[in-house]
Structure formats: C-alpha cells, structure tokens
C-alpha cells in the first residue's frame, strides 16, 4: 500500500484511491518520505521565523525581556510521536528546562487547524477546523470541521508560497489567531471522514499527476475527545462502546496495545450533528468513569 503510517482502524478511508507515489499519512512517515521539507517540524524555528519571542531550554525567559509572572508555553522542539505530548503552560519565572524543549510567549486567540492540498507551492484546497470553547488540561474537548476562515487562507497561502515552493501534496498547519504554531507534511487524519468521498482520490491524483481535481463541497462535522488522567486499562471493549452510538455518530476507542489510554485520550466521537455527537460523548464519559462536564474550562 503506497500510503505509509496508516493506523489499521483508519485503512478503510484509503480504499477509494491507490496512488502510484508513496504518501506519508503519519508525521513519522511524512518526515521520512520528504527529506527536502522535513525542516518544517522544527517548532522553535517556526516561532522565531514569525517574530514570536521564544528560546530553547536553558535560556531564561526573563533574560529575554519577559516579566516573571508572564505566561509562556513549553513544548518539544520536534516530536513526531505525538506532537503535543509534554506541552504545558508555565510562568516565565518557573519554566522547567527539559532538554529538547523550548518555550515561547503565550499566544491568545482562536485555535485552528487547516489542511491544505498544495501544487508546486500553490495551495489549491483548504479545509479549516476550529477548536471548541471547552478544554480539559489544555486540550480542546471538540473540534468543528469545515468552517470558513478566509483570513487563515491568506496567511497560509503566503507562507506556503514562500517556504514550500517545490512541494506538492498535503500539509497541515495549526494556528492560534494568525500565528502558526505547528506545521506538518501530512493531513489531519482524524478529520478525513468529514472531507467528502472525493477528497482522497483528488489528493492521490494531485500527487501522481500534478493535476488538480476539486473534490467539491466539504461536508464538515464534529470530533469530540474523551480524555482521562488514568493510566490503567479501560474496562469497556469496542463493541460495548459502539452500543452507545446514535445514528450518524461513530465511536472509536483510542488505546495503546495494553488497553490503556493513548496520550490521555480514551475515545473519539465523530458526527455531523453537534447535539447528537455531544450526547454520545457525555454517555461515554459516564460509562468510562472519566471527566465530567463540570471539569471543563475555557482555554
């Protein structure tokens, strides 16, 4: 299969088209297959290139002009095994200088994720997703897929043209406001269900031939995550979890090989209708004995 890094439970999405070229679906596969462009995974370099105050572990934020009480965000400079693992906010005076991490000035604003299909440095297609207002431990509880964000399109079209002029394929960008915080040489695999049946064939055809075929309207939808702080194995199996679903809503467990939460997430709920997806999410939280709605907070 020419798609590399596809999780077994997501293979069904890629049956619609088999490209001749090798295409990376995970960050690790995309990094390996795109040696000329893998520099985009340097998040410290991405921050500095936009004028964001940032520095690697070992450089005191206060020596860079920040007040002791100011908030900063600490993240790995590069991490292909879960890009947000270990990320957290801290006061400038209390940054833990963990090797391989960096800090940057805390950014306020809407958090969004945009998938782009690119032909020789020109973005020919956008899919915008916006984080919901409710968060748990620094992570959004849900994402709304298929929104209009023309301001993002202008920012990203300029960035891609300037930095990836010879790239053809898919890439993903995460933004807070109009500032890029992460770049990837793959798409948001978890959102592909909401891009329509012609999206993956159009992507494969673009990579193989350089010809663009518009996949049409983006159906859109919602993705909810069930988070937990527990480390032990989850008691429910997939059949039990699917029994909580409603028409038009799908549920998937997100566990490691031992049945434990993967990166703190226990399950994923996808649906076209917000109210239905949220009901299933709430039922899962109750059934799994994890976070309740009372523990949600704004970002």
Secondary structure as UniProt FT lines:
FT   STRAND          3..4
FT   HELIX           8..16
FT   STRAND          23..24
FT   HELIX           27..33
FT   TURN            35..37
FT   HELIX           38..41
FT   HELIX           43..49
FT   TURN            50..51
FT   STRAND          54..56
FT   TURN            57..58
FT   HELIX           61..64
FT   TURN            68..69
FT   STRAND          71..76
FT   TURN            83..86
FT   STRAND          88..91
FT   HELIX           92..94
FT   TURN            99..100
FT   STRAND          101..105
FT   STRAND          111..119
FT   TURN            120..121
FT   STRAND          122..131
FT   STRAND          134..136
FT   TURN            137..138
FT   STRAND          139..140
FT   STRAND          142..147
FT   HELIX           150..163
FT   TURN            165..166
FT   STRAND          169..176
FT   TURN            177..178
FT   STRAND          179..184
FT   HELIX           189..194
FT   TURN            197..198
FT   HELIX           199..209
FT   STRAND          221..227
FT   HELIX           238..242
FT   TURN            243..244
FT   TURN            247..248
FT   STRAND          249..253
FT   TURN            257..258
FT   STRAND          260..262
FT   TURN            263..264
FT   STRAND          265..271
FT   HELIX           274..288
FT   HELIX           293..295
FT   STRAND          297..298
//
